[in-house]
Amino acid sequence: MPAPIELYYWPTPNGWKISIALEEMGLPYTLKLVNIGAGEQFAPDFLKIAPNNRMPAIIDPDGPDGEPISIFESGAILQYLARKTGTFCGSTERERIEVDQWLMWQMGGLGPMAGQAHHFLKYAPAMEPPHDLPYAKDRYRNETGRLYGVLNKRLADREFVAGDFFSIADMAIWPWACLWEGQEQDIETFPHMQAWLDRCYARPGVQKGRALAKDMRANLQDQKEAQKVLFGQKARD
């Protein structure tokens, strides 16, 4: 039995990517909660692992050449775990290219845009003072919808984003796409995406990864101190 991977995690879409991957790949792991609302991502010990003060991150005691390695950035972690296990990354070079480009699409497009949609539609109006910005709300709502249109078209003739196999690209996209309601999207407009969301969630690994530490997930609109930490309003040492 390999030594368990240390997962530095909080129940957010980016965190779910890695908990889903570890469950899907059957890799043993130990959970290290990083309470981002309390500012634990700025702790010096965590910054040694994740210098950009973002979770998720991992430490694999059995890294390359059998030596420990720490990795930050969810996309990099997914690629590492896929290479480590030889799973969920495609079996041919063409499949691997499909997986990589859709993983990059999530990292550079859907994640940032959906994240900004959450911020301006849900969180900014609940801040003190409120920031209700119609242009920003429209901008990120519409761009997220455009990206879901791309995804919906992609899924019109295939089961998963890279083809007929579930991959780390699905693991990266699903955690953000499953929150379409908070991004003020009309899911009926994206029937192929809706069916794909259901196919992914039917997988036990996705269910277990999504449920990890779910009781720790709170309504950020009501947490004023957490807002100050997360949105840069509160000075840190």
N, C-alpha and C positions, 0 to 999 in steps of 0.2 A: 504494500500500500504506500503510494507516494505521500510525502509530507503535505499537509493541507496548505493551500494557497491562502494568504491573508487578504481578505476583501475589505477595503476601506470604502464605506458605503453610507448613503442616506436614500430613503425611498423616493427618488425623483426619476424622471425618464432616463437620464444618463446613468443613474445607478442601476435601474432595471436592466439596461442593456447587458451589464456584466453578470448580475445575478441570474438572468435568464441563460446566458452563455454557460455559466458554470453548472447550472442544473441540466441543461441540454447535453453538455459534454460529459456529465457524470464525474466531474472533478471534485475532490474533497476540498472544502474551504472552511475557514473560520471567519466569523463576522466581526468586523471592527467598525462600530458605528461612528460616524463623523457628523455631529449635529451642526449642520451649516447655519441654522437659525441662531445658535448660541455662539457662533464664531469659532468652532473647533477646527475649522479648515485653516485657520491662521496659526495654529500651534506650531512651535518650532520643529517638533519631531515629525509632524505631518508634512511640513514644508520640505523636509529632507527627502520625502517620497514623492510629493507632488508640488514642485516649486511654483506652479501657477495657482496655488491655493484653491484647487477644485477637486472634488471627488467625482467619479470613482478613481481609485488607484488600487494596485495590487502589489504584494510581495510574493514572489514564487521562490520558495526555498530550493526548489529543484530547477533552476534556470539553465541557460546554455552552459554546456560543459559541466553540469552538475553544481554550478555555483548559484547562490541566490541572486535575484534580480528584482528591482522595483520598476514599475511601469505606471505612468500616468497618461491621460487622454484615452477616452473610452474607445475610439476607433483603433488606436494602437494596441490597446489591450485585447480587443476582439481579434485583430489580426494575429497577435502573438499566440493567443489561446488556440486559434484555428490551426496555426502552424504546429503548435506543440502537440495537438491531438490528431492532426491530419483529418479533421472533420469540418463540415459546414463551410468550406471555402471553395468547393468545386473539385472535380476530379480530372479536368483537362485545363489546358492553358486558356482556352476560350471561356470556359466556365469561371475560371479564377478572375479573368478580366471583367466579366459581367458582375461578379460579386464585388470586386474592388471599386468599380465605377459607381455602383449604387450605394456602397458604403460611403464613398466620398460625397455623393449627392446628399446624403443625410447629414454628414458632418459639416459640409459647407453651405447647405441650403436649408433643408427642412428644419434641422435642429435650431439654428439661429433665428430663422423667421418665426417658427412656432413659439419659440421662447420669448421673442419680442411681442408676439400676439398675446401671450399669457400676461406679460408685464403690463402692457398698455390697456388691455381690455379688463383685466381682473385686479391687478395689484396697484398700479399707479392711481386709479380713482379712489382707492381705499387708504392711501397714504395721508399723512398730516403734514402740510395741507394737501388736499386732493389735487391730483394732476389728471384731469380729464381732457385729453388732447384728441379731438376728432381726427385730425390729419394722421397722427401716429396710429390710432385705432384702425382707420380705414387702410392705411398703408400695409400694416402687418396682417390684418385679417385677409385682405385681398391677395397679398403675396403668398400667404399660406394656402389659400384656396387655389391659386394658380399651380402651386407645387402639388397639391392633391390631385389636380387635373392631370398633371404629368404622370403621377403614380397610378391613377385610375386607368389611364390609357395603356400604360405598361402592363397592367394586370388583366387586360381584356382577353388575352390569349395565352395566359400561363398561370400556374398555381401560385408561384412565389416570384419575387422580384427578379431573381437571376435565372429563372427557368422553372423546371419541374421539381426542384429540390429546395428545401428550407436551408437558409444560410445565415452567416453573420450579418449580411445586409438586411435581412428581415428582422433579425434581433435588434439592429440599430434603429430601423425605421418604426417598427411597431410601437415601442413605448411612447413616442411622440404622437403617432397617428391615432392611437387609441384615446387620446385626449381631445379629439376633434370638437367635442361639444364646448369645452372651455375656450376654444379658439374661434367660436361662433361660426362653425361650418355647418352646412346642410348636407348630412351624410347621404341623403337620398340622391344627391347630385353625383355621387361617386359610388355606384353600385358594385363595381369590381373591387374597389378598395374595401368596401363594407364586407364583402364576402371573404376577402383575404384577411381582414381583421379577425373574423370569426374562425377561419382555418387556423390561423396562428394561435389564437387563444384556446383552441381545442387541444393543443399540445400540453401534456402535463408539465414539461419543463418551463413553458411560458407561464403557466398558472402559478407554479411554485416560485419562480423568480419574481413575478409581479407582486406576490403576496409577502415577500420577505420584509419583515419589520413594518408591515402596513399600518400597525397601530401608532407608529411614530409619525405618520404623515398627518399634518394638521392643516387647518384653513389659514393660509398665510394672510388673508385679508384682515383677520382679527388679531394678528400678532405684530403689534407695532414695533416692539423692540427687535424682533427678527427682521422686520422690513429694514430697519436702520442698518443692521449688520449686512444684509444681503444686497442692499441697494446703495451702499456707500455713504450713508448719512451719519454713521457713527464712527468716531475716530478709534483707531486700534493702536495698541502699543507696537 
